[in-house]
Amino acid sequence: MDQTFYQNIQKKLENKLDFSNKNDDLKNLLLECNKIQNNVLGYKIMTQIFQAIQKSGQRVLLMDQDQVQIIKTCKSLAILGYFYNQEQIKISNKDKEFRENIRTQIDELQQQGNLEKAFLLDEAMKCKTKDDYIEISNIIKIIVNLLIDFGNDSFHFTQIFDVILNALLLTGNNTTIGRDSQLLSILDKLQKLLDDSTSPYLWTIVMESILNASTYMEKPTDFVQPNMIARIIMFKIPYIDDIFKYFGKYLGKCYKFEYKMFESMLNFGLTQQTLELILKFSKQFVKDYQTEILVEMRKNLIPNLIKYMKTINCFDQIQNLFNYFLISSFQQVGDQQLDQQHFTEIINNYYKNFELYSDKQLQRIANFLALLPENLKKKNIKNYEQLEGKLRKKYISIPSSHSNQLIQNEQIQIWFNEENSQIEEKQPTQKLVGLRNLLNTCYLNSFIQALFWTIDFRNLIINEFKREEVVFLKPFSLKTNFLRCFLFLDSMSDEIDYTPLLLKRSLREPYKTDVRQQDAAEFGVHLFEDMENNFDPEEYKKIKDIFYGMSKSTFQCKKCEKPTKGPDEEFMYITLNFENNRKEKDEIEKMILRHQMKEQITFNCEQCKNTSQSTRTLEFSKLPKNLIIQINRFDFQQGMRSKINDQINLKPTISIKENQKQLTYELYSIIIHFGEIPDAGHYTVYCKVKDEWYRFDDSIVTKVDRDFDKVQRNFKKEETPYLLFFRRKDG
C-alpha cells in the first residue's frame, strides 16, 4: 500500500503543480505523504517534493498545520545525520559497545511509545557508507532552504531553527563551509531571518541550539557556523545582556561554549564585532575569576591581534583588548618574558605603520606608551625611542602615567580588584515578564505565574534542584522546561514576554497538544502529578512540603456518642463551597470554618457496629508552607454544568488552625476566572510582587495598586476569584 501511495505522488510530481499552495496543491500532496507509514519511503518522497519545489522557483505558502510533516521529516534526517557523527566516534570505540548503546536508546524510545524515532535509529544503524550520509546531507540542505523561506512568521519557528542548525552541524560539512556555496546560501538566509526577529524567546532558542551543538565540536574550526550566527546575535538583539544572564544561570557558566567561540573567531578572522564579543566574554571571565581561561586567552589572543594591527577600522577594538589583556591584567596573570616579547612586537608595528594612523589613533598609542608597566625594559624595545620621536613631531603628547584622566579615557581597571566599582556593572532593574498565549493557554499561563511568585518553589527550581544535562536531540523534560521558563521570568530587564511552548509540550495530554480551554484547577492537579514523574523523589518531596497538607476527620456517632478518628488524608487544595441561601458576600475565613464544621453524614461506627447519621468535623493536622484554596464555582444541576458568579470578600491575611495552633497566611496570588459560563471564558492572575499588586493577563503585565482593598475593588463583575495562593507568615 505504501508503495502505491509513493508511486501516485511521483506521478503527480510529473505534472505542473502550483507549489505556491494557493490552490492547495502542495497541501494535498503533504496529506498524501502522511498516508505513507514507511518512514524511509516517507522521507524519500518528501525529498522529491522539495526538489520539485526548488526547481520550480515558486514561493511556498504553508499554514502551520502543513508544516508539521516537513518538520517531522527534517528531524528524521537530522537524526540520521547525527548518527553519521556517531559513526566517526565509533572508530575510536569498540563496535560492540557502540551498537549496544544505540540499541539501549532504541529500547528506551520504544518503551516511551516513541516508535517513529526508535524506527529511525534502527534504520540509521543500517547505513554502511559515508555516501549514504552525504546524500542525507544534501537532502537536508534542500529542505532547509525551503523551511527558511516560509519560517519567519511561523508558529513552528523554534523547532525549525533547532532542526536547521543541528542538521547543518552534524552532516559532515562543517569544515568545508568556504567551498560549499549551498551552505553559504543557507547561512545568508539564516542571517536575514535572525536580523528580522525581535522575539527574545526565539533568540533564546537560537542561543540554546548553538550551545547545545557546541558540545559536539572537537576543534575550533568545527565551530564556524554558530560563530557566524553568534556575530549576528551579539549586535542585532537589544537585550543580549539579559539573554547572557539567562544562560549564565541556566548552564551554571557556559565557559566551554564561550572559549570555543573565542577560538573559532581567531581561526576565521577578526572583525569589529568579533573583537567586541571577545572583550565582552573576557570581562565575564574576569567577573567570575576564571584565571586559567584568561591566561590561555592572553597567550593566544595577543599574537592574533598583532597580525591585524594594519586593519585600521579595527584599531579601537584591538587597542581596547591590548589595554585589557596587557595593561589591566599585568599584576595578576602577567608573564614578564612573554609580555616583553608582546610589547616589543606591538611597538615595532606602531612604528612601521605610523603613517596609517589618524591623530586620534596616535593619541591612543601615546596613551598606551604611558600605561606600559614600570618594570618593563623600554630601552630594550626596538623602535621605542623612535616612536616617541615621531609622536613629538606630530605634537602628540605622552601623558603622565598617573593621570586620572588617562585611566578614565582608556577604561583601565585592575583585574579581580573587588574594591573597584567598575568591575561590577550596575544591574538593570528586573522587569515583570508576561507569558504569551499559545491559543487558549491562559489557564496554563496564570497557574505558572502563580507558581513563579511562590518564592519557595521558585527557589527550588532555580537554585536548589540539580540541573539536567542538555543532550542533543533529547526532548527537554518538564523539570528543565520549568527551569528555562523561570530563569527567563527572573532574568529579563526589558518589558518582553516569554513563549511557554516547550513547557506546554512537556505536559500530558490534553494540555500537550489540545488547543481548547482547560480548567485551571484541574490543570494544577495534573501538573503536580506530572512533577512527581519528572523530578527526583527527594526533589518532589520538597515540592510536596511546600504545597501539600494533611487533614483528619473525626466522626461522632449519634448512637454511642463515641468519637472515631479517620486516617490522615493528603490534600493539595482546600476546596470551599458557597452557602445554599446566600444574601451577602461570603467571607473567606467563614467559608474555611464552614468547611471544618460539623456535617451530617451516614457513618459505619466501628465501636458500636451501627450505621447511623453521624457528624463529621475536619481538622488540619499539617498545613503546608503555601496554601492553595479553590473556590468551588462550578455546579451540576439536572445534568447541566453552571457557574456561580458570586463575589467573595478576600482578606490580605487569614488565620487557620493547625491542630491547636493558630497560623497566619498572607495572600500573594489570585487566579481569576473571567466569564459567565464554566467551559469557556478567560483566566488572569493577580500577583503580589514585593508590596505591589500586578495583573498578569497572558503577555500583558499591569501594575494595579499597593492597597489590597483597592485591588479587590478593581475586579470587574465577571472577574471571579477561583484559586487563591497563600504563604505562611509565621514560619
C-alpha positions, 0 to 999 in steps of 0.5 A, spaced: 500 500 500 505 504 501 508 503 495 502 505 491 501 511 495 509 513 493 508 511 486 501 516 485 505 522 488 511 521 483 506 521 478 503 527 480 510 530 481 510 529 473 505 534 472 505 542 473 503 543 480 502 550 483 507 549 489 505 556 491 499 552 495 494 557 493 490 552 490 492 547 495 496 543 491 502 542 495 497 541 501 494 535 498 500 532 496 503 533 504 496 529 506 498 524 501 505 523 504 502 522 511 498 516 508 505 513 507 507 509 514 514 507 511 518 512 514 524 511 509 519 511 503 516 517 507 522 521 507 524 519 500 518 522 497 518 528 501 525 529 498 522 529 491 517 534 493 522 539 495 526 538 489 520 539 485 519 545 489 526 548 488 526 547 481 520 550 480 522 557 483 515 558 486 514 561 493 511 556 498 505 558 502 504 553 508 499 554 514 502 551 520 498 545 520 502 543 513 508 544 516 508 539 521 510 533 516 516 537 513 518 538 520 517 531 522 521 529 516 527 534 517 528 531 524 528 524 521 534 526 517 537 530 522 537 524 526 540 520 521 545 525 520 547 525 527 548 518 527 553 519 521 557 523 527 556 517 531 559 513 526 566 517 526 566 516 534 565 509 533 572 508 530 575 510 536 570 505 540 569 498 540 563 496 535 560 492 540 559 497 545 557 502 540 551 498 537 549 496 544 548 503 546 544 505 540 540 499 541 539 501 549 536 508 546 532 504 541 529 500 547 528 506 551 524 510 545 520 504 544 518 503 551 516 511 551 511 509 545 516 513 541 516 508 535 517 513 529 524 515 532 526 508 535 524 506 527 529 511 525 535 509 529 534 502 527 534 504 520 540 509 521 544 503 524 543 500 517 547 505 513 554 502 511 557 508 507 559 515 508 555 516 501 549 514 504 550 520 509 552 525 504 546 524 500 542 525 507 546 531 507 544 534 501 537 532 502 537 536 508 540 542 505 534 542 500 529 542 505 532 547 509 532 552 504 525 551 503 523 551 511 527 558 511 523 561 506 516 560 509 519 560 517 519 567 519 512 568 521 511 561 523 508 558 529 513 552 528 519 557 528 523 554 534 523 547 532 525 549 525 531 553 527 533 547 532 532 542 526 536 547 521 542 548 525 543 541 528 542 538 521 547 543 518 552 541 524 552 534 524 552 532 516 559 532 515 560 539 512 562 543 517 569 544 515 568 545 508 563 551 509 568 556 504 567 551 498 560 549 499 556 555 496 549 551 498 551 552 505 553 559 504 546 560 501 543 557 507 547 561 512 545 568 508 538 566 509 539 564 516 542 571 517 536 575 514 531 571 518 535 572 525 536 580 523 528 580 522 526 577 529 525 581 535 522 575 539 527 574 545 524 567 546 526 565 539 533 568 540 533 564 546 532 558 542 537 560 537 542 561 543 540 554 546 541 550 539 548 553 538 550 551 545 547 545 545 551 543 538 557 546 541 558 540 545 559 536 539 565 540 536 572 537 537 576 543 534 575 550 533 574 550 526 568 545 527 565 551 530 564 556 524 557 556 523 554 558 530 560 563 530 557 566 524 550 566 527 553 568 534 556 575 530 549 576 528 546 575 535 551 579 539 549 586 535 542 585 532 538 583 539 537 589 544 537 585 550 543 580 549 545 582 556 539 579 559 539 573 554 547 572 557 544 572 564 539 567 562 544 562 560 549 564 565 544 561 570 541 556 566 548 552 564 551 554 571 557 558 566 557 556 559 565 557 559 566 551 554 561 554 549 564 561 550 572 559 549 570 555 543 567 561 540 573 565 542 577 560 538 573 559 532 573 567 531 581 567 531 581 561 526 576 565 521 578 572 522 577 578 526 572 583 525 569 589 529 564 585 532 568 579 533 573 583 537 567 586 541 564 579 543 571 577 545 572 583 550 565 582 552 566 574 554 573 576 557 570 581 562 565 575 564 571 571 565 574 576 569 567 577 573 567 570 575 575 569 576 576 564 571 584 565 571 586 559 567 581 561 561 584 568 561 591 566 561 590 561 555 586 567 552 592 572 553 597 567 550 593 566 544 589 572 543 595 577 543 599 574 537 592 574 533 591 581 534 598 583 532 597 580 525 591 585 524 594 591 527 594 594 519 586 593 519 585 600 521 577 600 522 579 595 527 584 599 531 579 601 537 577 594 538 584 591 538 587 597 542 581 596 547 583 588 548 591 590 548 589 595 554 585 589 557 589 583 556 596 587 557 595 593 561 589 591 566 591 584 567 599 585 568 599 584 576 595 578 576 596 573 570 602 577 567 608 573 564 614 578 564 618 574 558 612 573 554 609 580 555 616 583 553 616 579 547 608 582 546 610 589 547 616 589 543 612 586 537 606 591 538 611 597 538 615 595 532 608 595 528 606 602 531 612 604 528 612 601 521 605 603 520 605 610 523 603 613 517 596 609 517 594 612 523 589 618 524 591 623 530 586 620 534 589 613 533 596 616 535 593 619 541 591 612 543 598 609 542 601 615 546 596 613 551 598 606 551 606 608 551 604 611 558 600 605 561 606 600 559 608 597 566 614 600 570 618 594 570 618 593 563 625 594 559 623 600 554 630 601 552 630 594 550 624 595 545 626 596 538 623 602 535 621 605 542 625 611 542 623 612 535 616 612 536 616 617 541 620 621 536 615 621 531 609 622 536 613 629 538 613 631 531 606 630 530 605 634 537 602 628 540 603 628 547 605 622 552 601 623 558 603 622 565 602 615 567 598 617 573 593 621 570 586 620 572 584 622 566 588 617 562 585 611 566 578 614 565 579 615 557 582 608 556 577 604 561 583 601 565 581 597 571 585 592 575 583 585 574 579 581 580 580 588 584 573 587 588 574 594 591 573 597 584 566 599 582 567 598 575 568 591 575 561 590 577 556 593 572 550 596 575 544 591 574 538 593 570 532 593 574 528 586 573 522 587 569 515 583 570 515 578 564 508 576 561 507 569 558 504 569 551 498 565 549 499 559 545 491 559 543 487 558 549 493 557 554 491 562 559 489 557 564 496 554 563 499 561 563 496 564 570 497 557 574 505 558 572 505 565 574 502 563 580 507 558 581 513 563 579 511 568 585 511 562 590 518 564 592 519 557 595 518 553 589 521 558 585 527 557 589 527 550 588 527 550 581 532 555 580 537 554 585 536 548 589 534 542 584 540 539 580 540 541 573 539 536 567 544 535 562 542 538 555 543 532 550 542 533 543 536 531 540 533 529 547 526 532 548 527 537 554 523 534 560 518 538 564 523 539 570 528 543 565 522 546 561 520 549 568 527 551 569 528 555 562 521 558 563 523 561 570 530 563 569 527 567 563 521 570 568 527 572 573 532 574 568 529 579 563 530 587 564 526 589 558 518 589 558 518 582 553 514 576 554 516 569 554 513 563 549 511 557 554 511 552 548 516 547 550 513 547 557 506 546 554 509 540 550 512 537 556 505 536 559 500 530 558 495 530 554 490 534 553 494 540 555 500 537 550 497 538 544 489 540 545 488 547 543 481 548 547 480 551 554 482 547 560 480 548 567 485 551 571 484 547 577 484 541 574 490 543 570 494 544 577 492 537 579 495 534 573 501 538 573 503 536 580 502 529 578 506 530 572 512 533 577 512 527 581 514 523 574 519 528 572 523 530 578 527 526 583 523 523 589 527 527 594 526 533 589 518 532 589 518 531 596 520 538 597 515 540 592 510 536 596 512 540 603 511 546 600 504 545 597 501 539 600 497 538 607 494 533 611 487 533 614 483 528 619 476 527 620 473 525 626 466 522 626 461 522 632 456 517 632 449 519 634 448 512 637 454 511 642 456 518 642 463 515 641 468 519 637 472 515 631 478 518 628 479 517 620 486 516 617 490 522 615 488 524 608 493 528 603 490 534 600 493 539 595 487 544 595 482 546 600 476 546 596 470 551 599 463 551 597 458 557 597 452 557 602 445 554 599 441 561 601 446 566 600 444 574 601 451 577 602 458 576 600 461 570 603 467 571 607 473 567 606 475 565 613 467 563 614 467 559 608 474 555 611 470 554 618 464 552 614 468 547 611 471 544 618 464 544 621 460 539 623 456 535 617 451 530 617 453 524 614 451 516 614 457 513 618 459 505 619 461 506 627 466 501 628 465 501 636 458 500 636 457 496 629 451 501 627 450 505 621 447 511 623 447 519 621 453 521 624 457 528 624 463 529 621 468 535 623 475 536 619 481 538 622 488 540 619 493 536 622 499 539 617 498 545 613 503 546 608 508 552 607 503 555 601 496 554 601 492 553 595 484 554 596 479 553 590 473 556 590 468 551 588 464 555 582 462 550 578 455 546 579 451 540 576 444 541 576 439 536 572 445 534 568 447 541 566 454 544 568 453 552 571 457 557 574 456 561 580 458 568 579 458 570 586 463 575 589 467 573 595 470 578 600 478 576 600 482 578 606 490 580 605 491 575 611 487 569 614 488 565 620 487 557 620 488 552 625 493 547 625 491 542 630 491 547 636 495 552 633 493 558 630 497 560 623 497 566 619 497 566 611 498 572 607 495 572 600 500 573 594 496 570 588 489 570 585 487 566 579 481 569 576 476 566 572 473 571 567 466 569 564 459 567 565 459 560 563 464 554 566 467 551 559 469 557 556 471 564 558 478 567 560 483 566 566 488 572 569 492 572 575 493 577 580 500 577 583 503 580 589 510 582 587 514 585 593 508 590 596 505 591 589 499 588 586 500 586 578 495 583 573 498 578 569 493 577 563 497 572 558 503 577 555 500 583 558 503 585 565 499 591 569 501 594 575 494 595 579 495 598 586 499 597 593 492 597 597 489 590 597 482 593 598 483 597 592 485 591 588 479 587 590 475 593 588 478 593 581 475 586 579 470 587 574 463 583 575 465 577 571 472 577 574 471 571 579 476 569 584 477 561 583 484 559 586 487 563 591 495 562 593 497 563 600 504 563 604 505 562 611 507 568 615 509 565 621 514 560 619 
